[in-house]
Amino acid sequence: MARKANNSFFLEEWLRTVSGSSVSGDLVKQNSAPSARSIIQAWSEIRESLQNQNFDSRYLQALRALVSSESTIHVADPQAKLLISILAFQDVSLPSESYTLVLRLLYVWIRKAFRPSQALVGVAVQAIRGVVDDRRNLQPALVAQSVLVSGAFACVPSLSGDVKVLCLELLCRLLEEEYSLVGSQEELVPVVLAGIGYALSSSLDVHYVRLLDLLFGIWLKDEGPRGTVTYGLMILHLIEWVVSGYMRSNSINKMSLFANEVLETSKEKYAVFAVFMAAAGVVRASTAGFSSGAQSLEISKLRNSAEKRIEFVAQILVSNGNVVTLPTTQREGPLLKCFAIALARCGSVSSSAPLLLCLTSALLTQVFPLGQIYESFCNAFGKEPIGPRLIWVREHLSDVLFKESGAISGAFCNQYSSASEENKYIVENMIWDFCQNLYLQHRQIAMLLCGIEDTLLGDIEKIAESSFLMVVVFALAVTKQWLKPIVSKERKMETSVKILVSFSCVEYFRHIRLPEYMETIREVISCVQENDAPCVSFVESIPAYDSLTNPKDLFTQRIKYEWSRDDVQTSRILFYLRVIPTCIGRLSASAFRGVVASTMFLYP
C-alpha cells in the first residue's frame, strides 16, 4: 500500500520533498554509491563487535556507513536479528548515537522486506521498548526513530494483530509522554508524522482515535512543534497518502471513522490549521478516482465532509459575510497561508463566498505581502538597519508559498469564475485597489532605495512582478465574465475602464509580452472604443499635471523629488499615451486640451 503512494520507500523523505522543506533529516551524510565491499565490511564490523561485546569507534563507524547508504542497501532478516541483539544488550554501555542508527537500519529492513519474520518483529518491538524504558539514552532523535519504526511495523499487512497492537501502544505512549523532545527539533517532525501515518494505515482500528488525537493535538501543546506552512503541507500530503490507501484497500470503516472524528466534529483539542490541511489532503486523494459502487459513495461522502470543513475554516476568517478579516494576529496569518497553498494543491473545490474571500485576502496579504513590506520600510527608513528587512524579503522569495503563487492565482481565478455577481464585484474591487496601492507605495520605495539599496529593491520588485502576473490572469478571467453580449453596456464599460486604470498602475512591472495581457488589452480597448463615456472616464483618470511634476504629499517632502527620475510614474503615463490614440476619436477637444496635451509635452 505504501509503495504505490510515492516513489520512495521512506514516507518521511517524501513528506520533506513535497512540502519544500529545506531542513535535512539525514542522521548521517548520504552516500549514493556505496561499494559492495564497504557494505560487507560494515556488517562484518558490527558482527564482530557483538561477538566481542566491544562497541568501539569502528562499530559506530560501521553503523554510520550503512545508514549513509540506506537508499540502496537491503537489510535481510539475519542482519535484522543482529541489530535486534544489539538493542537487547542490557549490561554493556553503547554509544548513545548507536541506538538511533540501529533503529534506522531496522526501519530500512521493514520498509524493504517483502515478508518480514513475524517473530522477529515481535522481538524487535520488545527490544525497542527496553531501550525506551531505560531513559539514560532517551534523546529526541531516538524517540522520533522509535515512533517511525513502530508505525512502520504496525502497517505491515502480514503481521499478526497482537504484534501490531504492541507497536501501536508503544508509538502512542512515546508521543504522549515525550512530545516535548520531538517538538524541540524541526528535522524530526516529518519523521514523527510519517510514523503516525504508517500507524493510521494499519489494518487495525485499535488506538485509531488516539492516533488522530496525537496528530491533530500535538500542535497545541506548550512544548510541542509550532504550526507552519511547511508542516501544514506535510499534514496535507500525509493524509492524502493515508486516505489513498483506505480507498485502494476499500477500508470503508476507516474512511467513515476519519470523517466522523476529524471532519464532521469540531474539537477544541485539535489545531485548526492541521484539520484544515487534512481536509485538503482528503480532497486531493479523492480526485484520483477509484472503483464504483458502495466504495464510490463512501468516497463521495468523505470528500463532501472535507469540503464542508474547508468552508467552515474559511468562515472563521471571514466577518460580516462579505468582508475579509485581514490578518492582524499571529494565528490568522499562518492560517491564511495554509489556506492559499492548500487550495492550490488539492485541486478543484466547490465554490463558496468564504473560500473566494479568504483566497483573495491570502493572495493580497500573504502571497504578495507588499503592503506590509512597503509600510515597514517607509517607517524604518533612515532610523533602523536595512539588514533584517532584506533577510525578510529574501526568505519570502524562497518560501514555498511564493514559489506556488501561480498555482494559487489559478485556484483564485477558478473560485472567482463560479462566484455570485455580488462577490465577484467585491473581489474585483479588492484587486483594483491592490493595483492602486501597489503603484503609490512602490513609487515611494523605488525613489528611496534606487541607487542606495539596489539589491533589496530588486528583491521587492520580484514579488511585485509576480503580483503583476496574478493581476493579468485575473483581469483576463474578469473579461470572460463581463465582456459578453448578454452583459449590460454600463457593466462592460465600467469593468473595461477599471482594468485599463489598473494595468496602468502595474505597467512598470511588465517586462515580457504575455499572451493573456495582450488578449485582455484587446478586449477592453474594443469595449472602450464603443462609447464616449468610458473613453472620457479613462482619460480623466490620468494624474493631473501638477501632481506629476510637484506632488504634495508627506513622502516627497522627505526627499528631493524629481519627476523625471520617477520611473514608476513614467511607466504609468506612457501606458496612457499608448492607449489614448486608440480612442482619441471619442474625446472632445476640451477634454484633450485639459487633460492630455500638457502631459504629452511632459513625456514627449
Number of C-alpha atoms within 10 A of each C-alpha: 16 21 12 12 15 13 10 14 17 21 26 22 17 20 25 22 12 14 19 19 21 12 10 13 18 12 15 15 13 16 15 11 10 16 11 10 8 13 16 12 15 21 19 14 19 23 17 14 17 17 10 9 15 15 20 11 10 14 23 22 15 20 25 22 21 28 23 21 19 21 16 13 17 17 20 16 18 10 17 24 18 16 24 22 14 22 21 17 15 11 7 11 10 19 14 14 16 20 25 23 23 24 25 21 23 26 24 24 21 24 23 17 15 10 12 19 15 15 11 14 24 18 16 25 21 18 18 22 19 15 20 19 12 11 9 9 18 17 17 19 22 26 23 30 23 30 29 28 30 29 29 29 30 29 25 24 14 12 19 13 15 9 18 27 17 17 28 29 15 20 26 22 12 19 22 14 9 18 23 17 20 24 22 15 13 16 20 24 21 26 27 27 24 26 27 27 27 26 31 29 27 23 18 16 14 15 15 20 15 13 21 18 18 19 21 20 19 24 23 16 14 11 15 19 21 14 19 16 26 22 25 25 27 29 29 30 24 27 23 24 25 24 28 26 19 22 22 14 12 18 16 18 12 19 20 14 16 18 20 14 15 23 24 15 10 13 15 9 14 19 17 21 26 27 25 27 32 29 30 33 29 30 31 25 26 20 14 9 12 15 12 10 8 11 18 17 13 19 27 14 15 26 24 19 20 26 21 16 23 25 21 14 21 23 19 13 20 19 12 8 10 16 16 21 15 18 17 8 8 8 12 16 16 19 24 27 24 28 26 29 27 27 26 22 19 22 14 14 21 12 17 17 22 24 27 27 28 28 30 26 26 27 25 18 19 24 29 24 19 23 16 11 16 17 13 12 20 15 10 13 14 10 9 11 11 14 9 10 16 18 12 11 20 14 12 20 18 12 17 18 25 22 15 16 22 17 19 26 24 17 23 24 22 18 23 28 17 16 18 12 11 10 19 20 14 13 21 19 13 15 21 19 14 21 22 16 16 20 22 14 18 22 17 18 20 20 21 20 16 14 10 10 13 12 13 18 20 14 16 24 18 14 20 21 19 18 26 21 20 22 22 24 20 24 28 20 17 21 19 13 16 18 20 11 8 7 11 11 16 11 11 20 24 17 22 28 23 21 28 21 22 23 26 23 25 28 22 23 20 16 8 7 8 13 11 15 18 12 13 25 21 10 15 22 21 15 20 25 17 14 14 15 16 24 24 20 16 20 22 15 14 18 14 15 16 10 11 19 14 12 16 11 9 8 16 15 10 9 11 8 15 13 15 12 12 16 14 21 22 16 18 21 21 18 18 22 18 9 16 20 11 14 19 16 12 19 17 12 10 9 14 16 12 14 17 19 12 13 21 13 8 13 11 7
